[in-house]
Structures are given as structure tokens and as C-alpha cells.
Amino acid sequence: MKKSKRIKKSNSWKIKQHRDQFFKKSKTLGYRSRASFKLIELNKKYKLINGNSDLLDLGSYPGGWSQVARRIIKKGRVMSIDIKEMAPIKNVKFIKGDILKDNTKTEVLRYFNSKLDVIISDMAADTTGNKSLDSIRTNQLCADIINFSKDILKPKGVLVSKVFMGEDFIEVKNLAKSLFKKVNFFKPEASRKESKETYIHCEFLKTL
Ligand SMILES: C[S@@+](CC[C@H](N)C(=O)[O-])C[C@H]1O[C@@H](n2cnc3c(N)ncnc32)[C@H](O)[C@@H]1O
């Protein structure tokens, strides 16, 4: 077998192993997606969510992150949004909608009627087969949420969002730094090493 073919085969074996490991764990713990473990790790690192948090989960389908958030939050409100229909989760207010649209943003403001503690976004644009274009489109979603967060987060609120280490990554980072005092990046173990996905963590709006 040619060397390049051998490397490809061993990489796809590693990806499968990685998926299977988190898939099995999510089934055992009753989570809807392997992505749940990314939020668990992010929360362990940044202590994002507490029992009283008012939280918005963007790109929530199938619901893994919302389940994790709901298990931690005892008194606060959880609202989840996705363009795909999500099966109900107890005590989670779901809206089927596109967060880029003004009417969806208005629904968020109307539901909470006060500023939020936490926004988590695992949104990813639909894949086109062109990795560079996919990364740009997902980073545009991230940039939109960074802008939206300045209107709806409490001054000490936190935003965590998926972002790709693509060509426009630096623009997203600069936008975040223009609005937040503290900006960090973290790639959870549950995120495949081969993927350019990472998570941006933004805290303390500069209006403080
Ligand atoms: C990786 S999945 C999220 C997985 C989820 N965090 C979980 O734990 O189950 C990304 C989601 O982002 C959603 N999405 C992409 N663009 C969106 C938009 N403009 N508004 C709302 N949701 C969007 C997709 O429909 C998709 O379901």
C-alpha cells in the first residue's frame, strides 16, 4: 500500500475511534450528542454556568449543549435556538429560527426581558464541500453573535462560540477584543485534533 494511502487510512481510523469514544459516553450519560462533552470541558475550564444563569444556546440541535446547561441551571432560564426543529427538553424554551434574522433576535429579547449571563454558540454553517468557504461562513455566524452579545449580555456576562482557525480568524479575534476586556481560545479534547474548530471565550464587556 502507498504511504499516502496508509496515512489516510490511519487518520480515518483515529477519527472513527475519537467519534466512537464520545458517542458511547454520550449514550451512557443520556446526552443527545457527542458535542455535550465540549461544553462540559468548556464549563470546567471557564466556570461559565451556575445554578442561577440565564442562558441562550445558539445552534442547539439536537440538544446536547442545552441538556448540559439545563442540568447545571436550577433557577435560571434556558432558551435554545436552531434553524432545525429540536425535540423538547424539559424547562428549555426552544425557538425554531435563524438567529441572523431580526425577528428571531426580537423573540430572544422579548423572552428574557432582561440582560443575560451566558451565551453559548456551537453554530456551524451547512457544509458545502469547500472547507475554506465553510470556515468563513461559520466565522461570520460567530462575528454576528459577538456583535449581538454586546446588546444582550450583562456587563459581566460571558460568550462562548465555535470559531474556525481559518483565514478570517484574526478578524473575529479583533472584533471580540474591541468589545470585550478578556478574550481567550480553548480547544476541548472532545473536538477532533484534525478539525480547525476551536472556541472563543469572551468576558467583561468594555462598557464596564
Ligand atoms: C454542531 S451543531 C450544534 C450541536 C449542539 N451544540 C449539540 O450539542 O447538540 C450546529 C447547529 O447550528 C445550527 N445553525 C447554523 N446556522 C444557524 C443560524 N443562523 N441560526 C440558528 N442555528 C443555526 C445548525 O442548524 C446546526 O444544528
Ligand as a Chemical Component Dictionary entry (heavy atoms), coordinates in Angstrom:
data_LIG
# 
_chem_comp.id                   LIG 
_chem_comp.type                 NON-POLYMER 
_chem_comp.pdbx_formal_charge   0 
_chem_comp.three_letter_code    LIG 
# 
loop_
_chem_comp_atom.comp_id 
_chem_comp_atom.atom_id 
_chem_comp_atom.alt_atom_id 
_chem_comp_atom.type_symbol 
_chem_comp_atom.charge 
_chem_comp_atom.model_Cartn_x 
_chem_comp_atom.model_Cartn_y 
_chem_comp_atom.model_Cartn_z 
_chem_comp_atom.pdbx_ordinal 
LIG C1  C1  C 0  -22.762 21.392 15.500 1  
LIG S1  S1  S 1  -24.496 21.643 15.510 2  
LIG C2  C2  C 0  -24.812 22.016 17.196 3  
LIG C3  C3  C 0  -24.788 20.829 18.130 4  
LIG C4  C4  C 0  -25.316 21.182 19.515 5  
LIG N1  N1  N 0  -24.460 22.128 20.203 6  
LIG C5  C5  C 0  -25.478 19.985 20.419 7  
LIG O1  O1  O 0  -24.821 19.900 21.444 8  
LIG O2  O2  O -1 -26.314 19.117 20.140 9  
LIG C6  C6  C 0  -24.641 23.209 14.732 10 
LIG C7  C7  C 0  -26.053 23.724 14.566 11 
LIG O3  O3  O 0  -26.021 25.121 14.189 12 
LIG C8  C8  C 0  -27.253 25.388 13.532 13 
LIG N2  N2  N 0  -27.236 26.693 12.840 14 
LIG C9  C9  C 0  -26.451 27.060 11.809 15 
LIG N3  N3  N 0  -26.735 28.322 11.408 16 
LIG C10 C10 C 0  -27.717 28.781 12.255 17 
LIG C11 C11 C 0  -28.429 30.018 12.344 18 
LIG N4  N4  N 0  -28.188 31.041 11.502 19 
LIG N5  N5  N 0  -29.374 30.170 13.305 20 
LIG C12 C12 C 0  -29.636 29.116 14.168 21 
LIG N6  N6  N 0  -28.988 27.927 14.108 22 
LIG C13 C13 C 0  -28.037 27.739 13.162 23 
LIG C14 C14 C 0  -27.385 24.175 12.594 24 
LIG O4  O4  O 0  -28.703 24.000 12.167 25 
LIG C15 C15 C 0  -26.863 23.030 13.473 26 
LIG O5  O5  O 0  -27.933 22.312 14.047 27 
# 
loop_
_chem_comp_bond.comp_id 
_chem_comp_bond.atom_id_1 
_chem_comp_bond.atom_id_2 
_chem_comp_bond.value_order 
_chem_comp_bond.pdbx_ordinal 
LIG C1  S1  SING 1  
LIG S1  C2  SING 2  
LIG S1  C6  SING 3  
LIG C2  C3  SING 4  
LIG C3  C4  SING 5  
LIG C4  N1  SING 6  
LIG C4  C5  SING 7  
LIG C5  O1  DOUB 8  
LIG C5  O2  SING 9  
LIG C6  C7  SING 10 
LIG C7  O3  SING 11 
LIG C7  C15 SING 12 
LIG O3  C8  SING 13 
LIG C8  N2  SING 14 
LIG C8  C14 SING 15 
LIG N2  C9  SING 16 
LIG N2  C13 SING 17 
LIG C9  N3  DOUB 18 
LIG N3  C10 SING 19 
LIG C10 C11 SING 20 
LIG C10 C13 DOUB 21 
LIG C11 N4  SING 22 
LIG C11 N5  DOUB 23 
LIG N5  C12 SING 24 
LIG C12 N6  DOUB 25 
LIG N6  C13 SING 26 
LIG C14 O4  SING 27 
LIG C14 C15 SING 28 
LIG C15 O5  SING 29 
# 
